[in-house]
Amino acid sequence: MTLDAGGAPLRLRLDLGAPRRQPVWPAEIRLQSFSAADAEAVERLLVDVWPIGVAGAPDGWFAEVRKDTEWDASLVRLAWSERDELLGLCHAWTSGFIKDVAVAVPARRRGLASALILDMADTLARRGHSAVDLKVMPTNLAARALYQRLGFRLVPD
Ligand SMILES: CC(C)(COP(=O)(O)OP(=O)(O)OC[C@H]1O[C@@H](n2cnc3c(N)ncnc32)[C@H](O)[C@@H]1OP(=O)(O)O)[C@@H](O)C(=O)NCCC(=O)NCCS
């Protein structure tokens, strides 16, 4: 999620001990955890969202992430439309770090990313994590506004 031009990524943190909103899902969203059959749809969404490609994944996103010791398919939450289009995803590593958040362009500004992140925060809290971290490029103002609104705060270097 750090693909962008301009500066080093910022590390942000959400304290899972602090009160937070419950996820509010846009209408007609079907939520599911990842299975291998979804790999193509996920890769399509990631390429759409980051047209310059998925960094470090020459064989595709799934081939790359499944090798990671922090990979857990149940920490990839997928939001589908009624017509089975993949509209958004949130992927965390088992360390409690959110690796990717992406929402398809036509589905944006309806609260989907917020709901996916808050849902992931609940999952990670249930697994015993006290905080969730992620990285964002300084120039990604949309994502920074989203994270700030959800209560993420900058982790000083
Ligand atoms: C960033 C992204 C995930 C936001 O998804 P989304 O579903 O549109 O986000 P939400 O609808 O939950 O937005 C919640 C709030 O975040 C802020 N926000 C979201 N997108 C914004 C934008 N383009 N400009 C300014 N603020 C924005 C707003 O405060 C928004 O609330 P509002 O719509 O009531 O004003 C989406 O734009 C995306 O996939 N971008 C490309 C991938 C990316 O940058 N991922 C994050 C990498 S760190």
The ligand as a MOL file (V3000), in Angstrom:
LIG
                    3D

  0  0  0     0  0            999 V3000
M  V30 BEGIN CTAB
M  V30 COUNTS 48 50 0 0 0
M  V30 BEGIN ATOM
M  V30 1 C -8.1870 5.6100 0.1990 0
M  V30 2 C -9.3760 4.6910 -0.1620 0
M  V30 3 C -9.0770 3.2850 0.3790 0
M  V30 4 C -10.6410 5.2750 0.5000 0
M  V30 5 O -11.7400 4.3770 0.2580 0
M  V30 6 P -13.2770 4.8430 0.4520 0
M  V30 7 O -14.1080 3.6340 0.5620 0
M  V30 8 O -13.6010 5.8470 -0.5730 0
M  V30 9 O -13.1780 5.5910 1.8780 0
M  V30 10 P -14.4240 5.9910 2.8200 0
M  V30 11 O -15.6520 6.1760 1.9900 0
M  V30 12 O -14.4890 5.0410 3.9510 0
M  V30 13 O -13.9330 7.4180 3.3220 0
M  V30 14 C -14.0370 7.8160 4.6750 0
M  V30 15 C -13.4880 9.2250 4.8590 0
M  V30 16 O -12.1100 9.2750 4.4530 0
M  V30 17 C -11.8520 10.5540 3.8390 0
M  V30 18 N -11.6000 10.3840 2.4020 0
M  V30 19 C -11.7240 9.2530 1.6610 0
M  V30 20 N -11.3840 9.4830 0.3740 0
M  V30 21 C -11.0530 10.8020 0.3070 0
M  V30 22 C -10.6340 11.6560 -0.7520 0
M  V30 23 N -10.4880 11.2000 -2.0110 0
M  V30 24 N -10.3660 12.9540 -0.4680 0
M  V30 25 C -10.4880 13.4190 0.7820 0
M  V30 26 N -10.9100 12.6820 1.8380 0
M  V30 27 C -11.1810 11.3780 1.5930 0
M  V30 28 C -13.1370 11.3630 4.0150 0
M  V30 29 O -13.0710 11.9860 5.2900 0
M  V30 30 C -14.1850 10.2580 4.0080 0
M  V30 31 O -15.3960 10.6330 4.6100 0
M  V30 32 P -16.5220 11.4220 3.7290 0
M  V30 33 O -16.6980 10.6490 2.4440 0
M  V30 34 O -17.7350 11.3800 4.6210 0
M  V30 35 O -15.9610 12.7940 3.5070 0
M  V30 36 C -9.6200 4.6580 -1.7080 0
M  V30 37 O -9.6640 5.9660 -2.1980 0
M  V30 38 C -8.5600 3.8710 -2.4640 0
M  V30 39 O -8.6900 2.6520 -2.6730 0
M  V30 40 N -7.5020 4.5860 -2.8990 0
M  V30 41 C -6.4090 3.9370 -3.6380 0
M  V30 42 C -5.6630 2.9240 -2.7760 0
M  V30 43 C -5.0710 3.5720 -1.5560 0
M  V30 44 O -4.5900 4.6930 -1.5770 0
M  V30 45 N -5.1030 2.7970 -0.4510 0
M  V30 46 C -4.5260 3.2120 0.7910 0
M  V30 47 C -3.0510 3.1120 0.6920 0
M  V30 48 S -2.2370 3.5520 2.2080 0
M  V30 END ATOM
M  V30 BEGIN BOND
M  V30 1 1 1 2
M  V30 2 1 2 3
M  V30 3 1 2 4
M  V30 4 1 2 36
M  V30 5 1 4 5
M  V30 6 1 5 6
M  V30 7 2 6 7
M  V30 8 1 6 8
M  V30 9 1 6 9
M  V30 10 1 9 10
M  V30 11 2 10 11
M  V30 12 1 10 12
M  V30 13 1 10 13
M  V30 14 1 13 14
M  V30 15 1 14 15
M  V30 16 1 15 16
M  V30 17 1 15 30
M  V30 18 1 16 17
M  V30 19 1 17 18
M  V30 20 1 17 28
M  V30 21 1 18 19
M  V30 22 1 18 27
M  V30 23 2 19 20
M  V30 24 1 20 21
M  V30 25 1 21 22
M  V30 26 2 21 27
M  V30 27 1 22 23
M  V30 28 2 22 24
M  V30 29 1 24 25
M  V30 30 2 25 26
M  V30 31 1 26 27
M  V30 32 1 28 29
M  V30 33 1 28 30
M  V30 34 1 30 31
M  V30 35 1 31 32
M  V30 36 2 32 33
M  V30 37 1 32 34
M  V30 38 1 32 35
M  V30 39 1 36 37
M  V30 40 1 36 38
M  V30 41 2 38 39
M  V30 42 1 38 40
M  V30 43 1 40 41
M  V30 44 1 41 42
M  V30 45 1 42 43
M  V30 46 2 43 44
M  V30 47 1 43 45
M  V30 48 1 45 46
M  V30 49 1 46 47
M  V30 50 1 47 48
M  V30 END BOND
M  V30 END CTAB
M  END
